[in-house]
Amino acid sequence: MVTKTSSAVVVHAGEHLFKIVGHSQIRGSQTSVRSGFFRVGDHDSTIIYYPNGDYRAVDDQFAYVFLQLMNAGEDEVTASFDFSLQDPTPLSTAEKHKYSFTNLMFSSTDSGWGTGKFVSKADLAASG
């Protein structure tokens, strides 16, 4: 007896620039800033940024950022992504404070991944 099988992997790629204007004017310990929704493949996502840190953490000296999948639903989605700060200098393409995440599983119970120590508040203040 001969058994035949097949499988397919669908890979989608995308890029989203989340620009925050007036960062130094953001106040409040539980303040968050959310990007607009963006679509990669058949999935909508948003970036959520806490400039004053995660309010649940004792050490609030770092900005917190994470990617949230908005429509994970019943499907599990595996994603790899990067967060980085871009130098605001007009001709610069330099990335600072880059964090990479590889093969993270998003589901209806785990719809967001990120880092609580994205960049220190001192580094942000020094960069202008």
Secondary structure by P-SEA (a helix, b strand, c coil): cbbbbbbbbbbbbbbbbbbbccccccccccbbbbccccccccbbbbbbbccccccccccccbbbbbbbbcccccbbbbbcbbbbbcccccccccccbbbbbcccccccccccccccccccaaaaaaac
